[in-house]
Structures are given as C-alpha cells and as structure tokens.
Amino acid sequence: MESLKTQGISLPRLGLGTYRMQGDVCRAAVESALALGYRHIDTAEMYANEEAVGAAIAAAGVPRAELHVTTKVWHENLAPEALRRAFDTSLKKLRLDRVDLYLVHWPSPSMNLPAVMETLMKLKQEGRTRAIGVANFTVALLKQAVEEIEAPIACNQIEYHVMLDQTKVKAYLAAKSIPLVAYCPLAQGRAASNDTLIRIGKKHDAAAAQVALKWLLDQDGVAAIPKASRAESQKANLDALSVTLDDDDRKAIAALPKDQRLVSPGFGPAWD
C-alpha cells in the first residue's frame, strides 16, 4: 500500500472509514479490513465507535508500528481543557498509548484557533499523537492555521468525490504539501449507479465505485477513506488500486457535474 509522507508520519493512501458503524458491526468490519491488509483506520469521538475499533485492533494483533489510526475531536470540545479530556477519553477507548493522527473534526465559529492548535501541538510534543491535522477546513481557515499559527498540519480531511469540485482547497493543500484525505469518496453510494462511471468500469472490467475511487487515488497528495462494513466491499476497494484509467476516462469524469456536496451541517463553515 502506497503511503503519503506528511509531518513525520506515513499515511496509507487507502483507509477504512467507520462513520455510522458501531458495536459488533464496527468491530467485525475493522477486524475484516485488517485481515485483508488495510493499515489505516479512521474513527472519531462523534462516531461513538472508538471502543469497537480499539477492541478490533487488539484482537487483530497487527504490530502497532504497522498501523495508522486517526481519530478526531468534536467541535463542541475545542476549548483547551475540553479538548484534552476528549483526547484522553478517545485514547482510553481505543486502548492505545498514542494515536497517529488527531484532527479537529469540524471548525467552530466560537473556537479560539490559536489555543486549539497550541493544545494539539502540546499533545504531539508529549508523544501522545504522532501528528495533528484538521477536517472540513476552508482555505481561509487553513491559511490561518498554516501561515499565521504555523501549526504542523498533517492533512485536511474533507468531502471529495467525482461529484464535488474541491479545486480551491486542493490547490492550497498541494502548494503547502499537505495531503487531502477524502471522505465520502464514493459519494455515499451515488458513484455506484452513475452511468458514466458504469460505462468506464465496463471498459476496464471494474465496478463504477472502483472507477470513482481510483480517480481520487490517481491524484497526487490524495488519500481516501471509504466506509465499508462488508469484506466484499473492502476487498473491492482494495482492488480499485489496480484499475488503470486513461485520458478519455478522466475527460468523461471531468465533465460530470461537480456540485453535489452531501455533508453540510448547520454548524459547518461557509464553504469556499
């Protein structure tokens, strides 16, 4: 599995997203993914599944040095003391002595970003997280974190797929050599039924979802974390790595409408 090097860590380019998976379903999914060869597991405080993820990691017996674990702090816990409490709780539930990447899950209009970043940087200095980063940050927020605060941001995790244009954020991240981690990379299932992607897939003996995933992973500096609870889907996502798209395929995908933002909660930022 190819990895992206960022802020002293190696981020496997294909990971397992675990949003909306809980309990035994989540544990089984993570165990299955690890058995198939996944080494990048993404979770969050808000998902209420860190205990299940931790149990799966413990049961799988994969050497800790081979595993990348990301978790995130919820936007209601961004005050320094609350952030530390949230981090401690996440670490305990995951049964780990450190995580590989700790992210601000969503920015908050009321947050003191310098204080947030200072707290994250202290956690990194203490060796409790190997790297820190953000999710759902706009270019304006990224500029504040990267240029004004000079925080060592290891990634920005955002919604990104064949049906959503993220050119502005992607260009900024690329200029700063910061990876983009794509969540909802299959457009919440919509990619699988898209006629253009189905047609491209038939050409390559691949599924439409595999075409959508490979389109992302063909881009420099992009990783993806599709959610998949079934082993068959997890393997299909891994197999997408061997799909070879050509220029005609990329042109057809570029022509798709790119205005479908599927995740936009009321507390989210004003998107660029």
C-alpha positions in Angstrom: 0.0 0.0 0.0 1.4 3.3 -1.1 1.6 6.0 1.7 1.8 9.8 1.8 4.6 11.2 3.9 3.5 14.1 6.0 4.8 15.7 9.2 6.9 12.7 10.1 4.2 10.0 9.5 3.3 7.7 6.7 -0.4 7.9 5.8 -1.6 4.9 3.8 -3.5 6.2 0.8 -6.5 3.9 1.2 -8.0 3.6 4.6 -11.2 2.3 6.2 -13.8 4.9 7.2 -16.1 3.9 10.1 -18.8 6.6 10.3 -22.2 5.1 11.2 -20.7 1.8 12.1 -21.0 0.8 15.8 -20.7 -2.1 18.2 -20.2 -5.6 16.9 -20.7 -4.4 13.3 -17.9 -1.9 13.6 -15.6 -4.4 15.4 -16.2 -7.1 12.7 -15.6 -4.6 9.9 -12.3 -3.3 11.3 -11.1 -6.9 12.0 -12.0 -7.9 8.4 -10.2 -4.9 7.0 -7.1 -5.5 9.0 -7.1 -9.2 7.8 -7.4 -8.0 4.2 -4.3 -5.8 4.6 -5.8 -2.4 5.5 -3.4 -0.5 7.8 -5.2 2.9 8.0 -8.3 3.1 10.3 -10.3 6.3 10.6 -12.6 7.0 13.6 -13.8 9.9 15.7 -15.2 10.8 19.1 -18.5 11.6 17.5 -18.8 8.2 15.8 -19.3 6.5 19.2 -17.3 3.5 18.0 -13.8 4.0 19.3 -14.3 1.2 21.8 -15.2 -1.2 19.0 -12.3 0.0 16.9 -10.0 -0.5 19.9 -11.3 -4.0 20.5 -10.8 -4.9 16.8 -7.2 -3.6 16.8 -6.4 -5.5 20.0 -7.9 -8.7 18.6 -6.2 -8.4 15.2 -2.7 -8.5 16.6 -1.2 -6.3 13.8 2.1 -4.8 15.0 1.3 -1.3 16.3 4.2 0.2 14.2 2.4 -1.1 11.0 -0.9 0.5 11.9 -2.2 4.1 11.3 -5.1 5.2 13.5 -6.8 8.6 13.1 -9.4 10.0 15.5 -11.0 13.4 15.9 -12.3 15.8 18.4 -15.8 17.1 18.1 -16.5 20.8 17.5 -18.1 21.2 20.9 -14.9 20.2 22.7 -12.4 22.6 21.2 -11.7 24.7 24.4 -8.2 23.5 25.6 -9.4 21.7 28.7 -12.3 20.0 27.0 -10.1 19.1 24.1 -7.6 17.3 26.4 -10.4 15.5 28.2 -11.8 14.4 24.8 -8.4 13.2 23.7 -7.8 11.2 26.9 -11.2 9.5 26.5 -10.5 8.6 22.9 -7.2 7.1 23.7 -8.6 5.1 26.6 -11.5 3.8 24.4 -9.0 2.9 21.6 -6.8 1.0 24.1 -3.8 2.8 22.7 -0.9 4.8 24.3 -0.9 7.1 21.3 -2.7 7.8 18.0 -1.0 8.5 14.7 -3.2 11.5 13.7 -5.6 13.6 15.8 -7.8 16.0 13.9 -10.2 18.9 14.6 -13.3 17.2 13.2 -15.2 20.4 12.3 -14.2 24.1 12.9 -16.4 26.0 15.3 -17.3 29.7 14.8 -16.6 30.2 18.5 -13.2 28.4 18.6 -10.0 30.2 19.5 -8.0 28.5 16.8 -4.5 29.5 18.2 -5.5 27.9 21.5 -6.8 24.8 19.8 -3.6 24.4 17.8 -1.4 25.1 20.8 -3.2 22.3 22.7 -2.9 19.9 19.7 0.8 20.7 19.4 1.4 20.0 23.1 -0.3 16.6 22.6 2.1 16.0 19.8 5.1 17.2 21.8 4.1 14.8 24.6 4.2 11.9 22.1 0.5 11.1 22.6 -0.3 11.8 18.9 2.3 11.5 16.3 0.8 14.2 14.1 -2.1 16.7 14.1 -4.4 18.0 11.5 -7.8 19.3 10.6 -11.0 18.3 8.8 -13.6 20.3 7.0 -11.4 23.4 6.9 -11.8 26.0 4.2 -8.9 27.8 2.5 -9.3 30.8 4.8 -9.2 28.6 7.9 -6.2 26.6 6.5 -4.3 29.9 5.9 -4.9 30.9 9.5 -3.7 27.5 10.8 -0.7 27.1 8.5 0.5 30.6 7.8 -0.4 32.6 10.9 -0.2 30.0 13.6 2.4 27.9 11.7 0.8 24.7 13.0 2.3 21.4 11.6 -0.9 20.4 9.8 -0.5 16.8 8.5 -3.8 16.7 6.5 -7.1 18.3 5.8 -9.9 15.7 5.7 -12.8 16.8 3.5 -15.7 15.6 1.4 -14.2 14.9 -2.0 -15.5 12.7 -4.8 -16.3 12.7 -8.6 -19.4 14.8 -8.0 -17.9 17.6 -5.9 -15.3 20.2 -7.1 -12.7 20.8 -4.4 -10.2 22.6 -6.7 -9.6 25.6 -4.4 -8.9 23.7 -1.3 -6.9 21.0 -3.2 -4.7 23.7 -4.8 -3.9 25.3 -1.5 -3.1 22.0 0.2 -0.9 21.0 -2.8 1.0 24.3 -2.6 1.8 23.6 1.1 2.5 19.8 0.6 -0.4 18.9 2.8 -2.3 15.7 1.9 -6.1 15.8 1.2 -7.9 12.9 2.8 -11.2 12.3 1.0 -14.2 11.2 3.0 -17.4 10.1 1.2 -15.1 9.2 -1.7 -17.9 7.2 -3.3 -20.5 10.0 -2.9 -22.5 8.0 -0.3 -23.2 5.3 -2.9 -24.1 7.6 -5.8 -20.9 6.7 -7.7 -22.0 3.1 -8.0 -25.1 4.0 -10.0 -23.6 6.8 -12.2 -24.0 5.9 -15.9 -20.7 7.5 -16.9 -18.8 5.6 -14.2 -20.6 2.3 -15.0 -19.6 2.7 -18.7 -15.9 3.4 -17.8 -16.0 0.5 -15.4 -17.2 -1.9 -18.1 -14.3 -0.9 -20.3 -11.8 -1.9 -17.5 -13.8 -4.9 -16.1 -14.3 -2.8 -12.9 -17.3 -1.5 -10.9 -18.3 2.1 -11.1 -17.3 2.6 -7.4 -13.8 1.3 -8.2 -13.5 3.8 -11.0 -14.6 6.7 -8.7 -12.1 5.6 -6.0 -9.2 5.2 -8.5 -9.9 8.6 -9.9 -9.2 10.0 -6.5 -6.2 7.9 -5.8 -4.6 8.8 -9.1 -4.3 12.4 -7.9 -1.1 13.5 -6.2 -1.4 14.0 -2.5 -4.8 12.5 -2.1 -5.8 9.6 0.2 -9.3 8.2 0.6 -11.2 6.5 3.5 -14.3 4.8 2.0 -16.7 3.3 4.6 -17.2 -0.5 4.0 -18.7 -2.8 6.6 -18.6 -6.0 4.4 -15.4 -7.8 3.5 -16.5 -8.0 -0.2 -16.8 -4.2 -0.4 -13.5 -3.8 1.5 -11.7 -6.1 -1.0 -13.4 -4.3 -4.0 -12.0 -1.0 -2.7 -8.5 -2.5 -2.4 -8.8 -4.0 -5.9 -9.6 -0.5 -7.2 -5.9 0.2 -6.8 -5.2 -2.0 -9.9 -7.6 -0.2 -12.2 -5.9 1.9 -14.9 -7.8 4.9 -16.1 -6.9 6.6 -19.4 -7.2 10.2 -20.6 -10.6 9.6 -22.1 -11.9 8.2 -18.8 -10.6 11.3 -17.0 -12.2 13.6 -19.5 -15.5 11.9 -19.1 -15.2 12.2 -15.3 -14.2 15.8 -15.5 -17.4 16.5 -17.5 -19.6 15.2 -14.7 -21.5 17.9 -12.6 -19.4 18.7 -9.6 -21.9 20.5 -7.3 -23.1 17.7 -5.1 -22.0 18.5 -1.5 -23.6 15.8 0.5 -22.3 16.7 4.0 -23.1 20.3 5.1 -24.4 20.5 8.6 -25.8 23.8 10.0 -22.7 24.2 12.2 -20.3 23.8 9.3 -18.2 26.7 7.8 -19.1 28.9 4.9 -17.6 26.8 2.1 -15.2 28.4 -0.4 
